[in-house]
Every structure is written in C-alpha cells, then in structure tokens.
Amino acid sequence: MNDTKKDTIRIVLIDDHQLFREGVKRILAMEEGFQVVADGEDGSEALQLVTEHRPDVILMDINMPKMNGVEATRELIKAYPKVKVLILSIHDDETYVTHVLKTGASGYLLKEMDADALIEAVKVVASGGAYIHPKVTHNLIKEYRRLATEDDRHEESIGYREVEYRKPLHILTRRECEVLQLMTDGQSNRAIGESLFISEKTVKNHVSNILQKMNVNDRTQAVVEAIKKGYVIVR
C-alpha cells in the first residue's frame, strides 16, 4: 500500500539518456513534496508506467528512438485525458512547441533549464497550470507578432497601427514593470536578478505579485496579457 503523503507530487520521468534521468531525479529528490515514482527510457514505456503509478506529472523527453515524446503524449492523452505532461527538449524553435501543445501537453521546458526552473515548472503543471520555458515564450511571441504583421499588410494603405506601449503603473510598481519587461524578453528569474542587481528570491516575489495583480495563473499568461494591453515592448 502506498504511504505517500496526499500532497506529494508524484512524477514519472521518461528520457532515453540515463545520465540525464539520474541528474533530474537527484534535483527532484532534493525538493520536499516531490517523488519520482518511476522512470523509463522510451515513450513506449510511458503508458504502462502511468497506468501502474498514476502520477501527477509526466516529464517526457521529446526525442527518443522507438517512440518519441509527441507520439507518447498523444497516446497518453487518449487514454488519460486529464494527464499532465511536461515536455523536455533541446529545441527552442516555436514550431516544436506549437506541435507539442496541440497534442495536449501542459508545458514545454528546455533541457538547458536550471534546477529552480525545473521545480517551478513541475509545480505549475501539477497545479493545473501551463508552463513554457521563458526563452521559448519569447520566440513564440516574436513569431506571433511577425504573423500578425503579415496579416495586416493589406491595410498598409491605411497604415499599420503599432500597439501603444504604456507602463501599467496603475497596477504594478516600477520595479514590477521592469521585471515584466524582462520576462517578455525571455529571461529566467536568475537572469532578471542579474540584470536588475537583485536576488533571485526577490525576483520570485516580484513575479508572484505580478501574477496576482494581473489576475493570471503563470508567467506565460502574464506575458501574453501584457503584450495584448501594450504594457511591454516585444524586442
């Protein structure tokens, strides 16, 4: 009988590189409330492991020899529509992300992430949110703006209207505005801290305040909403 605490986040890890799996397991083992209940080396093992262990989150590599992460995620979603899959990838190209998200994955994380990003991503996805690596989010936004510009080219005779950039000082502090802009630029919490000469813990507090004040669930939603309302500049 499983004696795992009810609030423990149970994780299944699927990746064909053993050293990478061991590294991820060590990181997760250091976080209170996390438990890797099983791991495998190919997408074909995912359905069996999920059926057996019923995890809260599946960490899934996108590139594997027999069955890749996209195919495995598609099969998992068919069998368990509410399953939460967080894709691990080396690719920051937006086409990979959109393809993966169409299969029903809850998040996309680059393997270059640091330990804090991994832990944050697992927590967000486990709680029902979506997590996209900041660097990938920035690429998605740039592509969105490019496509939007192309769609509006037929209105050039009228003139393409840029979104007016205005700082949301009615809801955010000046420092929070700076953090929001750097989030849009695709910077991690650590990078934001280095840019603003503040601690990573302080950055996390600012991000939490931003999410609460903007009434959004995660960083991705905050950035998208900020762009729509002209709070930030897409650079």
Steps between C-alpha positions, in 0.01 A plus 500: 500500500631845403578713805589809299358820647192629323665830411808336349545564126555159341714507187581257219813587301551377142833571327736280300815643659568331833741766626246771434230299678723450802580872511133598485410246768768638732367855453140395566596286799637811674163676476260427783169365376641351177530127429617333179296180516635349176721575202544355153715545192243509221155638426367148448544442875305809599146361478588192707676705769218754519240223523697334779597807704237766413743794538406866528755608238687321220835650399543391139799537269397607150768302310516126564587213262197266508210730585565872534346730756239642263363156408511385862320812620229451239445141618497604866244775440274251320517258791503760779354834378587678825863386511760778537804466273800733520719465191880519531684614188819650362303685229391861556337529157138610534384236247596224743307668779179553305510143373547361850230715655252383236541146633378613841827550689482740795846646463827525310834528679845532346764259628731795559274599792641541847370308802269781611332514157443124505345510846284801414379335178400178678310693768315714246399205284402286800269776621321508166688787337711515186873563489707602200871570538557880497737480202242307300223739604703788357542315169126424485417864557741617229343254256151613597593863436658408165187316385274778626703753301474287185123468543466878521713582196187546291413793727825682428311764300334596829817451698603219732407594855757395757376408847548802722760428765395619843630396838226354721585723794135496603544139616874426512793674668785632285717206603224253410472669160872442448467134600199455268697644207792266567258205525377597152860507382521132596726538802493251787466612862874469546574709189247764606668522838839550337360767267337696783767425764250337735483150646320215327271471803400864458427437132274207595310726738456760225378233256246373755374855554472555124297183451267594785451860389443402135266218610681232299622152592853488358781692330385413149153641559651812656723564198222439247263728690768768533560497124128521423461802727818671385676478836825378347711524187572185296866534413 
